[in-house]
Structures are given as structure tokens and as C-alpha cells.
């Protein structure tokens, strides 16, 4: 149910599930003009490359982006539920969470890790047949706390791995999307993906491994330079 339908019925819109919110976001992106999609594809390639190679240096911005997205989704739902202007809800949610994410980046990173743990374990629990909402809620809360703690404890290696995977995924998806704007190249890419769908996964994992290695080298060199400058002082 979309906001327009809620307004027609005269009642508040029920909160969207994450799956519904993501589907609505994808449908909105698909409706964008072709020029916007081309710009988004180019931006995806550049952003993916940046996070693949320098993810540890840029992870604060990743937390900000994630919180802005959460703010947009939350602002959209709040606007629909309480019946105020949707644009105002989107802007307010994005600005508030985006500003809070920068000084609280460690907390934000822990929350991201905790949320991922909670989603994975709660989803697995539901898959194996646990139907009690109370049990699923307890599993999600425990997983969130444990995931946040592990994420903060293993902060640097997890940042490198996650940003490398994220950067590789965005880079490969953006490259494929960009290739589709050239029919000859696009048709060849589609044929490969249809006949060998695992190629995209392998390419993503190889890029992520290379990116992780380069980030480890980059951060270790930075650490050596810092120590050398401290000795000179």
C-alpha cells in the first residue's frame, strides 16, 4: 500500500516491512529517466571503486550513507503514517540521522553489524521452523547485542572485509548497468550472465579479495609512516 492509497482511505499507512520498503525504492529507481540511470551507473562504478580500495579510510562516510538511507526510509514511513508532507519527512530523516552518524560513527558501525547479525540469525531461526514472535524477538535482540560487540571488537578487519565486499558488489553491478547502455556490449554481458550466472559472483569475490589485500597494505604502510614520524619527533 502506498501513501496515495492511504490518503484515499483516510487512515494512516501501516509501517512498511523492510522488504516492502526496498521493493518500493527499486520501483522508484526503475521509473527514473534514462539519463539519471546512466549517471547513477557511473556514480556506482566510482563509489564502488573508492570503497573497494580505500574503504577503511572512508568507512565513516559509509556509516553516514547508511544512516541517511535509514533516515529516508524512516522519514517516508513516518510521513505516511502521521499524514504530513512526504518530502519533509524524507529530508528531515536524512538530515537528522546523517548528522548524528558522523560523531557517533563507532556506535553507528556497531549498530550496522548488530543489525546484520540480527537479520541473519532471526531469518535462519524462522527458516528452521521457529514461529513464536517472542522467541524470534529474543533471538534478534541477543544477536544484535552480540553482533554489535563483535563488530566493535574486530572493527578494523571487519571494516576492511565489509567495505571491500560492498565496493566490489557496487562496482560490478554498476559496470554491468553501464555496459547495458551500449547494445553490443550489453547483449554479450547478458548472454554471459544468463548462461553462467556465477561469473558475477566470482568476479565480485575476486575483486573483494584484491581490495582487502590492498587495504591491508595501505593501512599497514600508514601505520609504519606514523611510527616513523613519531620516532623523529
N, C-alpha and C positions, 0 to 999 in steps of 0.2 A: 504494500500500500504506500502510495506516495503522498506528499504533502497536499497536493491539489485535491486528492480524493478525501483526505481528512477534512479539508476545509469545506468540501461539498457536503459532507455528512454532519458538519457542525460540531464534531467532537475532537478531542486530542488524538494525535497519532501515537500508536503504541511504539515503544522503543524497538528499534531495528536490531536484529541479531547481527553479529559481525559478518556472517555470510551474506545477508541481505544488503548490508552497507557496502561491502566490497563489490557485489554484483551491480548495485546502483551506480557506484563510482565508475566501473568498467563500461557500463552502458552509456554513461555521460561522456566518457573519453571517446567511445566509438562514434558518437554523434558530432564530434568536433570537425571543423573544416580540414581539408587535406593539408593545407599549409601549416596549420597548427600541429598536425600529426607528424609532418616532416621535421618541424622544429623540435617537437618532443623526442623524436627518434635521435636527432643529432645531440640534444642535451643528454639523453640517456647514455649514449656512447661516451661522451666526455665525462659525465658524472661517474659512470661505471669504471672508466679507466683511472680516474682520480682516486676512488675508494679502493680499487684493486692494488694500486701502487703505494698510496700514502694514507691508507685507512686509519692507521694508528694516530697519525698527526691530525686527521680530520674527524675523528670519531665524535668530538663534541658537536660538530655540525650535523652528524648523523642522528644524534640524540635529539637535536633541535628539530630536524626534519620530521622524525618520527612523532615527536610531541605536537608539531604543527598539524600533521595528518590526523592525529588523535583529536586535536582541538577542532579541526574542520568537521570530522565525523560527529563528535560530541556536540558541537555548536549547531550542526544541521538537525540532529535529533532533538536537541533542546528547543530550537526554534519551532520545529513541527509539533512538539508535544505541548508547549506552552502558548503556541499561536502567535508568536511575534515574527518580525521580518527575518527571512532565512539568511539573506546576505549579512545582516547584522550579527546573527548567531555564528556564521562561518568566520567572519572577520574577528569577532571578539574571542572565540575559542582558539583560533590560530595565534592571535597576538598574545593572549594570556599564557597559554602553555608554551609558546615559543620563547617568551621572555623568561619564564620560570626554568626552562630546560637548561639554559646556559650556566647559571650559577650552581644549579643542582644537577650537573651532568653526571656525577658519580651515582647519585640517587636514581637519576633517570636511567642510567645504564643498568643498574641493579634491577629496576622495575622491568626493563625490557627483557632481561634474562629470566626474571621470575615469571613474567607473563608467558614467555615461550615454554618454560618448564611446565607451567600450569596447564596450558593448552594441550601440550603433547601428552602429559600423564592423564589428564581428565578425559581427553579423547580416547586414549588407549583403554582406560577403565570402562568407558561406555562401550567400546568395541568388544571387550571380553564379556560383556553382559551385566555390568553393574548399572542398575537403573534408578536406585534411590538418589533423590536430589540431595539429601543430607550427606550421604556417603561421597557423592561426586563433589559436593561443595567442600567437604573436609579434605579430600584428596587435592583439590585445586589450591586450597589455602596453604596446605603443607608444602605442596610442590612449589608454590610461589615463593614462600619464605626460603626454602632450601635452594631454589634456583637463584634467587637474589643474592644469597650468601655465597654460593659457589661462583657466581658471576663476578662479584666484587673481590673474592679471594684470588681468583685466577684472571684478574682483569686484563692484563696485557696480552697473554696468549689468546684469550677468547676474543678480545677486540681485533687482533690480527686475523684470526681464523674467520670470524663473522664478517668483518669488512671485506676480506678477500673473496669470500663466497658471495656476498651481496654484490660487490663490484663486478665479479665475473658474470653473475647472473644478469645484472642490468646491462653489462657490456655486450654479452651475446644476444640478449633479446633485442637491444637497441640496434645491433648490427643487422640482425635478421629483418627487423622492421624497416631499416634503412634500405636494405637490399631489395625489398618489395616495391620500392618506388622506381626501380629500373626493371622493366618486364623480363628482359633476357636473363639477368642475374637472379631476379626474384623467382622465376619459374624453376631454375636449376636448384635454388635453395629449397623450394617447396618440395621438389621431387626427392631430394636427399632426405628431408625431414619426414616425408611420408614413407619412404622405403626403409630408412634407418633412423628412427626417432631417437635412438640412444646417442647419436652423434652429438646432439646439442648438449646432452648431459655430460658426455666425456669431455667436450670442449670446455664446458664450464668448470669441471673439476680440474682439468689440466691448467687452465688459466688461474684458478684459485690457488693451486699448489705453487705455481710460479710467483704469483702475487704475495703469498705468505712468505716464501723464501726471501723475496726482495724486501719485504717489510722488516723481517727479522734482521737482515743485513743492514738495512737503513737505520734501524733503531740502535743496533749494536755499535755502528760507526758513530752515531750521535753521542752515545754514552761514552765511547773512548775519547771523543773530542772534548766532551765536558770534563772528563777526568784530567786530560792533559792541560786544559786551561786552568783547572783548579790547582794543579801542581805548580804552574808558572806563577800563580798568584801567591 
